[in-house]
């Protein structure tokens, strides 16, 4: 089974979109499965939530079978929810397109979030 990766983006579209640095409040996610060029767009329903945007976004990742998420940062509640769901979290520097972040992920040059970061 191919790994499904979600990338936070400023708007739904293609891998040419700029990443959004926020996980829970990113306007959209691009879902990439395996090495294929097919990208699925997913609007983030939690973008304007008064509370719980991170945990609601984490639930959306589980609902769509995501194995790993690439974003600029994860809040502590989103981190705990994703960790509980078994979803890997990777951080990418700001200013990258989704394609650039995905390339860095595949090269192994992104930073994986660790439990120690929230202690």
Kinemage of the C-alpha trace (Angstrom):
@kinemage 1
@onewidth
@group {chain A} dominant
@subgroup {mainchain}
@vectorlist {calphas} color= white
{ca unk a 1} P 0.000 0.000 0.000
{ca unk a 2} L 1.371 3.389 -0.999
{ca unk a 3} L 1.979 6.013 1.642
{ca unk a 4} L -0.432 8.969 1.547
{ca unk a 5} L 1.107 12.346 2.386
{ca unk a 6} L -0.781 15.563 3.184
{ca unk a 7} L 0.792 18.978 2.644
{ca unk a 8} L -0.713 22.138 4.130
{ca unk a 9} L -1.261 24.800 1.456
{ca unk a 10} L -2.563 28.347 1.285
{ca unk a 11} L -5.252 27.324 -1.206
{ca unk a 12} L -6.409 24.159 -2.924
{ca unk a 13} L -4.808 23.617 -6.295
{ca unk a 14} L -1.694 21.898 -7.547
{ca unk a 15} L 1.705 21.130 -6.077
{ca unk a 16} L 2.759 24.592 -7.322
{ca unk a 17} L 0.766 26.178 -4.458
{ca unk a 18} L 2.672 27.716 -1.562
{ca unk a 19} L 2.696 25.780 1.659
{ca unk a 20} L 0.795 27.153 4.617
{ca unk a 21} L 2.846 27.139 7.794
{ca unk a 22} L -0.158 26.269 10.006
{ca unk a 23} L -1.492 22.745 10.288
{ca unk a 24} L -4.835 23.248 12.022
{ca unk a 25} L -5.798 26.476 10.286
{ca unk a 26} L -4.335 25.834 6.839
{ca unk a 27} L -7.039 26.590 4.259
{ca unk a 28} L -6.403 23.336 2.402
{ca unk a 29} L -4.398 20.144 2.165
{ca unk a 30} L -2.971 18.474 -0.901
{ca unk a 31} L -2.988 14.686 -0.624
{ca unk a 32} L -0.328 12.791 -2.571
{ca unk a 33} L -0.321 9.001 -2.711
{ca unk a 34} L 2.893 7.126 -3.492
{ca unk a 35} L 5.093 8.421 -6.281
{ca unk a 36} L 2.215 9.140 -8.615
{ca unk a 37} L 1.499 12.604 -9.935
{ca unk a 38} L -2.144 12.504 -8.867
{ca unk a 39} L -2.987 15.072 -6.214
{ca unk a 40} L -6.272 15.224 -4.322
{ca unk a 41} L -7.420 18.566 -2.944
{ca unk a 42} L -9.008 18.737 0.477
{ca unk a 43} L -10.475 21.961 1.838
{ca unk a 44} L -9.916 22.242 5.584
{ca unk a 45} L -13.298 22.580 7.312
{ca unk a 46} L -11.547 23.575 10.560
{ca unk a 47} L -9.932 26.743 9.167
{ca unk a 48} L -12.469 29.061 10.789
{ca unk a 49} L -13.332 26.936 13.824
{ca unk a 50} L -13.501 28.871 17.084
{ca unk a 51} L -11.781 26.016 18.938
{ca unk a 52} L -10.250 22.654 18.131
{ca unk a 53} L -8.923 23.389 14.649
{ca unk a 54} L -5.865 21.194 15.189
{ca unk a 55} L -7.769 18.179 16.450
{ca unk a 56} L -10.452 18.529 13.765
{ca unk a 57} L -7.756 18.730 11.077
{ca unk a 58} L -6.094 15.652 12.574
{ca unk a 59} L -9.419 13.790 12.383
{ca unk a 60} L -9.696 14.769 8.700
{ca unk a 61} L -6.248 13.256 8.106
{ca unk a 62} L -7.395 9.979 9.672
{ca unk a 63} L -10.626 10.036 7.654
{ca unk a 64} L -8.589 10.276 4.441
{ca unk a 65} L -6.011 7.616 5.347
{ca unk a 66} L -3.062 9.990 5.619
{ca unk a 67} L 0.215 8.488 6.871
{ca unk a 68} L 2.311 11.673 7.078
{ca unk a 69} L 1.705 15.432 7.155
{ca unk a 70} L 4.085 18.151 6.015
{ca unk a 71} L 3.516 21.608 7.501
{ca unk a 72} L 5.395 24.532 8.969
{ca unk a 73} L 4.288 23.872 12.539
{ca unk a 74} L 1.895 21.834 14.667
{ca unk a 75} L 0.221 22.992 17.851
{ca unk a 76} L 0.384 20.773 20.938
{ca unk a 77} L -3.216 19.502 20.625
{ca unk a 78} L -2.799 18.708 16.928
{ca unk a 79} L 0.504 17.014 17.733
{ca unk a 80} L -1.119 14.789 20.367
{ca unk a 81} L -4.067 13.945 18.110
{ca unk a 82} L -1.865 13.070 15.130
{ca unk a 83} L 0.507 11.072 17.328
{ca unk a 84} L -2.430 9.098 18.757
{ca unk a 85} L -3.662 8.418 15.216
{ca unk a 86} L -0.202 7.236 14.137
{ca unk a 87} L 0.289 10.041 11.608
{ca unk a 88} L 3.892 11.217 11.158
{ca unk a 89} L 4.515 14.971 11.332
{ca unk a 90} L 7.249 16.664 9.311
{ca unk a 91} L 8.148 20.357 9.338
{ca unk a 92} L 9.269 22.322 6.307
{ca unk a 93} L 10.639 25.864 6.159
{ca unk a 94} L 8.301 28.647 5.053
{ca unk a 95} L 8.298 29.916 1.493
{ca unk a 96} L 8.316 26.508 -0.185
{ca unk a 97} L 5.805 25.262 -2.692
{ca unk a 98} L 4.093 21.971 -1.951
{ca unk a 99} L 6.233 20.361 -4.667
{ca unk a 100} L 9.436 21.620 -3.046
{ca unk a 101} L 8.334 20.369 0.381
{ca unk a 102} L 7.410 16.984 -1.081
{ca unk a 103} L 10.808 16.744 -2.791
{ca unk a 104} L 12.564 17.511 0.504
{ca unk a 105} L 10.421 14.880 2.249
{ca unk a 106} L 11.399 12.278 -0.342
{ca unk a 107} L 15.068 13.308 -0.038
{ca unk a 108} L 14.857 12.859 3.724
{ca unk a 109} L 15.842 16.460 4.511
{ca unk a 110} L 12.772 17.557 6.500
{ca unk a 111} L 12.608 17.471 10.289
{ca unk a 112} L 10.344 14.918 11.926
{ca unk a 113} L 8.435 16.206 14.960
{ca unk a 114} L 9.348 14.465 18.183
{ca unk a 115} L 7.558 14.143 21.522
{ca unk a 116} L 10.356 16.020 23.250
{ca unk a 117} L 9.406 19.229 21.445
{ca unk a 118} L 6.271 19.627 23.609
{ca unk a 119} L 7.713 18.766 27.004
